[in-house]
Amino acid sequence: MNFEDHVQAALDDLPEEIAAALANVAVVVEDENPDEPTLFGWYDGLGPGRDHAGALPDRIVIYRRPLERAFPDPEELQREIRITVLHEVGHFFGLDEERIDELGYG
């Protein structure tokens, strides 16, 4: 499996109701954040139930290079990709860093 496949597998494992809420969210893989090259992921958007008129679509970005650098073991990398995807999905639903950490996705 390549990196993008692992991201897709994490999304495919989401419960149906959560996956449905993400239907209009772009989930993309980029090499790294130019301003924060150690960042694993980023959520940018308004979240569900908000008026998106005139706004760009919500977006979750998973950064390949920092994850691959931090987790060279393939099994550990796969686990951390999943955690990062779930972390950013949590932000989409309005969870803050503290709550995400409490849930084990920090």
FIPA-546668 format. One record per residue (C-alpha): residue in three letters; x, y, z. Coordinates in nm, 3 decimals. Each point is the difference from the previous one (the first is absolute). Layout:
<nuti><code>ALA</code><c1>X</c1><c2>Y</c2><c3>Z</c3></nuti>
...
END
This chain:
<nuti><code>MET</code><c1>0.000</c1><c2>0.000</c2><c3>0.000</c3></nuti>
<nuti><code>ASN</code><c1>0.126</c1><c2>0.349</c2><c3>-0.075</c3></nuti>
<nuti><code>PHE</code><c1>-0.052</c1><c2>0.310</c2><c3>0.215</c3></nuti>
<nuti><code>GLU</code><c1>-0.320</c1><c2>0.110</c2><c3>-0.174</c3></nuti>
<nuti><code>ASP</code><c1>-0.143</c1><c2>-0.350</c2><c3>0.036</c3></nuti>
<nuti><code>HIS</code><c1>0.053</c1><c2>0.018</c2><c3>0.377</c3></nuti>
<nuti><code>VAL</code><c1>-0.180</c1><c2>0.336</c2><c3>0.013</c3></nuti>
<nuti><code>GLN</code><c1>-0.288</c1><c2>-0.145</c2><c3>-0.202</c3></nuti>
<nuti><code>ALA</code><c1>-0.013</c1><c2>-0.311</c2><c3>0.222</c3></nuti>
<nuti><code>ALA</code><c1>-0.035</c1><c2>0.220</c2><c3>0.309</c3></nuti>
<nuti><code>LEU</code><c1>-0.287</c1><c2>0.186</c2><c3>-0.167</c3></nuti>
<nuti><code>ASP</code><c1>-0.162</c1><c2>-0.326</c2><c3>-0.114</c3></nuti>
<nuti><code>ASP</code><c1>-0.002</c1><c2>-0.126</c2><c3>0.359</c3></nuti>
<nuti><code>LEU</code><c1>-0.204</c1><c2>0.295</c2><c3>0.127</c3></nuti>
<nuti><code>PRO</code><c1>-0.355</c1><c2>-0.073</c2><c3>0.113</c3></nuti>
<nuti><code>GLU</code><c1>-0.253</c1><c2>0.068</c2><c3>-0.274</c3></nuti>
<nuti><code>GLU</code><c1>-0.154</c1><c2>0.306</c2><c3>0.167</c3></nuti>
<nuti><code>ILE</code><c1>0.341</c1><c2>0.164</c2><c3>0.045</c3></nuti>
<nuti><code>ALA</code><c1>0.107</c1><c2>-0.083</c2><c3>-0.355</c3></nuti>
<nuti><code>ALA</code><c1>-0.327</c1><c2>0.150</c2><c3>-0.129</c3></nuti>
<nuti><code>ALA</code><c1>0.070</c1><c2>0.325</c2><c3>0.187</c3></nuti>
<nuti><code>LEU</code><c1>0.339</c1><c2>0.018</c2><c3>-0.176</c3></nuti>
<nuti><code>ALA</code><c1>-0.153</c1><c2>-0.036</c2><c3>-0.348</c3></nuti>
<nuti><code>ASN</code><c1>0.082</c1><c2>0.359</c2><c3>-0.096</c3></nuti>
<nuti><code>VAL</code><c1>0.340</c1><c2>0.016</c2><c3>0.172</c3></nuti>
<nuti><code>ALA</code><c1>0.310</c1><c2>-0.024</c2><c3>-0.218</c3></nuti>
<nuti><code>VAL</code><c1>0.255</c1><c2>-0.236</c2><c3>0.155</c3></nuti>
<nuti><code>VAL</code><c1>0.338</c1><c2>0.048</c2><c3>-0.164</c3></nuti>
<nuti><code>VAL</code><c1>0.358</c1><c2>-0.114</c2><c3>0.047</c3></nuti>
<nuti><code>GLU</code><c1>0.277</c1><c2>0.258</c2><c3>-0.032</c3></nuti>
<nuti><code>ASP</code><c1>0.373</c1><c2>-0.033</c2><c3>0.056</c3></nuti>
<nuti><code>GLU</code><c1>0.024</c1><c2>0.241</c2><c3>0.293</c3></nuti>
<nuti><code>ASN</code><c1>-0.128</c1><c2>0.328</c2><c3>0.136</c3></nuti>
<nuti><code>PRO</code><c1>0.241</c1><c2>0.274</c2><c3>-0.117</c3></nuti>
<nuti><code>ASP</code><c1>-0.048</c1><c2>0.203</c2><c3>0.319</c3></nuti>
<nuti><code>GLU</code><c1>0.009</c1><c2>-0.295</c2><c3>0.243</c3></nuti>
<nuti><code>PRO</code><c1>0.197</c1><c2>-0.287</c2><c3>-0.159</c3></nuti>
<nuti><code>THR</code><c1>-0.050</c1><c2>-0.229</c2><c3>0.303</c3></nuti>
<nuti><code>LEU</code><c1>-0.381</c1><c2>0.022</c2><c3>-0.011</c3></nuti>
<nuti><code>PHE</code><c1>-0.172</c1><c2>-0.335</c2><c3>-0.069</c3></nuti>
<nuti><code>GLY</code><c1>-0.341</c1><c2>0.132</c2><c3>-0.103</c3></nuti>
<nuti><code>TRP</code><c1>-0.223</c1><c2>0.304</c2><c3>-0.027</c3></nuti>
<nuti><code>TYR</code><c1>-0.372</c1><c2>0.071</c2><c3>-0.012</c3></nuti>
<nuti><code>ASP</code><c1>-0.120</c1><c2>0.315</c2><c3>-0.170</c3></nuti>
<nuti><code>GLY</code><c1>-0.369</c1><c2>0.080</c2><c3>-0.020</c3></nuti>
<nuti><code>LEU</code><c1>-0.322</c1><c2>0.091</c2><c3>0.172</c3></nuti>
<nuti><code>GLY</code><c1>-0.119</c1><c2>-0.343</c2><c3>0.112</c3></nuti>
<nuti><code>PRO</code><c1>-0.336</c1><c2>-0.170</c2><c3>-0.037</c3></nuti>
<nuti><code>GLY</code><c1>-0.325</c1><c2>0.189</c2><c3>0.022</c3></nuti>
<nuti><code>ARG</code><c1>0.153</c1><c2>0.338</c2><c3>-0.081</c3></nuti>
<nuti><code>ASP</code><c1>-0.091</c1><c2>0.224</c2><c3>-0.292</c3></nuti>
<nuti><code>HIS</code><c1>0.267</c1><c2>-0.063</c2><c3>-0.263</c3></nuti>
<nuti><code>ALA</code><c1>-0.141</c1><c2>0.250</c2><c3>-0.252</c3></nuti>
<nuti><code>GLY</code><c1>0.293</c1><c2>0.177</c2><c3>-0.162</c3></nuti>
<nuti><code>ALA</code><c1>0.255</c1><c2>-0.201</c2><c3>0.199</c3></nuti>
<nuti><code>LEU</code><c1>0.257</c1><c2>-0.241</c2><c3>-0.132</c3></nuti>
<nuti><code>PRO</code><c1>-0.076</c1><c2>-0.368</c2><c3>0.068</c3></nuti>
<nuti><code>ASP</code><c1>0.120</c1><c2>-0.141</c2><c3>0.330</c3></nuti>
<nuti><code>ARG</code><c1>0.332</c1><c2>-0.179</c2><c3>-0.034</c3></nuti>
<nuti><code>ILE</code><c1>0.203</c1><c2>-0.252</c2><c3>0.195</c3></nuti>
<nuti><code>VAL</code><c1>0.367</c1><c2>-0.018</c2><c3>-0.094</c3></nuti>
<nuti><code>ILE</code><c1>0.224</c1><c2>-0.291</c2><c3>0.101</c3></nuti>
<nuti><code>TYR</code><c1>0.372</c1><c2>0.080</c2><c3>-0.031</c3></nuti>
<nuti><code>ARG</code><c1>0.206</c1><c2>-0.291</c2><c3>-0.133</c3></nuti>
<nuti><code>ARG</code><c1>0.361</c1><c2>0.099</c2><c3>0.072</c3></nuti>
<nuti><code>PRO</code><c1>-0.022</c1><c2>0.079</c2><c3>0.372</c3></nuti>
<nuti><code>LEU</code><c1>-0.192</c1><c2>-0.322</c2><c3>0.064</c3></nuti>
<nuti><code>GLU</code><c1>0.248</c1><c2>-0.208</c2><c3>-0.200</c3></nuti>
<nuti><code>ARG</code><c1>0.295</c1><c2>0.166</c2><c3>0.179</c3></nuti>
<nuti><code>ALA</code><c1>-0.149</c1><c2>-0.050</c2><c3>0.347</c3></nuti>
<nuti><code>PHE</code><c1>-0.119</c1><c2>-0.359</c2><c3>-0.060</c3></nuti>
<nuti><code>PRO</code><c1>0.240</c1><c2>-0.194</c2><c3>-0.226</c3></nuti>
<nuti><code>ASP</code><c1>-0.150</c1><c2>-0.337</c2><c3>0.102</c3></nuti>
<nuti><code>PRO</code><c1>-0.281</c1><c2>-0.081</c2><c3>-0.250</c3></nuti>
<nuti><code>GLU</code><c1>-0.242</c1><c2>-0.135</c2><c3>0.263</c3></nuti>
<nuti><code>GLU</code><c1>0.056</c1><c2>0.297</c2><c3>0.228</c3></nuti>
<nuti><code>LEU</code><c1>-0.039</c1><c2>0.237</c2><c3>-0.296</c3></nuti>
<nuti><code>GLN</code><c1>-0.332</c1><c2>-0.159</c2><c3>-0.093</c3></nuti>
<nuti><code>ARG</code><c1>-0.122</c1><c2>0.039</c2><c3>0.361</c3></nuti>
<nuti><code>GLU</code><c1>0.108</c1><c2>0.364</c2><c3>0.016</c3></nuti>
<nuti><code>ILE</code><c1>-0.161</c1><c2>0.084</c2><c3>-0.334</c3></nuti>
<nuti><code>ARG</code><c1>-0.326</c1><c2>-0.136</c2><c3>0.139</c3></nuti>
<nuti><code>ILE</code><c1>0.040</c1><c2>0.198</c2><c3>0.323</c3></nuti>
<nuti><code>THR</code><c1>0.074</c1><c2>0.317</c2><c3>-0.200</c3></nuti>
<nuti><code>VAL</code><c1>-0.306</c1><c2>-0.047</c2><c3>-0.221</c3></nuti>
<nuti><code>LEU</code><c1>-0.221</c1><c2>-0.055</c2><c3>0.306</c3></nuti>
<nuti><code>HIS</code><c1>0.159</c1><c2>0.300</c2><c3>0.172</c3></nuti>
<nuti><code>GLU</code><c1>-0.088</c1><c2>0.229</c2><c3>-0.291</c3></nuti>
<nuti><code>VAL</code><c1>-0.350</c1><c2>-0.150</c2><c3>-0.030</c3></nuti>
<nuti><code>GLY</code><c1>-0.040</c1><c2>0.090</c2><c3>0.368</c3></nuti>
<nuti><code>HIS</code><c1>0.083</c1><c2>0.363</c2><c3>-0.081</c3></nuti>
<nuti><code>PHE</code><c1>-0.261</c1><c2>-0.008</c2><c3>-0.279</c3></nuti>
<nuti><code>PHE</code><c1>-0.259</c1><c2>-0.091</c2><c3>0.264</c3></nuti>
<nuti><code>GLY</code><c1>0.116</c1><c2>0.286</c2><c3>0.223</c3></nuti>
<nuti><code>LEU</code><c1>0.215</c1><c2>-0.188</c2><c3>0.250</c3></nuti>
<nuti><code>ASP</code><c1>0.291</c1><c2>0.192</c2><c3>0.147</c3></nuti>
<nuti><code>GLU</code><c1>0.350</c1><c2>-0.138</c2><c3>0.061</c3></nuti>
<nuti><code>GLU</code><c1>-0.074</c1><c2>-0.084</c2><c3>0.364</c3></nuti>
<nuti><code>ARG</code><c1>-0.306</c1><c2>-0.211</c2><c3>-0.084</c3></nuti>
<nuti><code>ILE</code><c1>0.180</c1><c2>-0.170</c2><c3>-0.289</c3></nuti>
<nuti><code>ASP</code><c1>0.286</c1><c2>-0.089</c2><c3>0.237</c3></nuti>
<nuti><code>GLU</code><c1>-0.252</c1><c2>-0.141</c2><c3>0.252</c3></nuti>
<nuti><code>LEU</code><c1>-0.137</c1><c2>-0.225</c2><c3>-0.275</c3></nuti>
<nuti><code>GLY</code><c1>0.352</c1><c2>-0.126</c2><c3>-0.078</c3></nuti>
<nuti><code>TYR</code><c1>0.047</c1><c2>0.171</c2><c3>-0.336</c3></nuti>
<nuti><code>GLY</code><c1>0.238</c1><c2>0.274</c2><c3>0.108</c3></nuti>
END
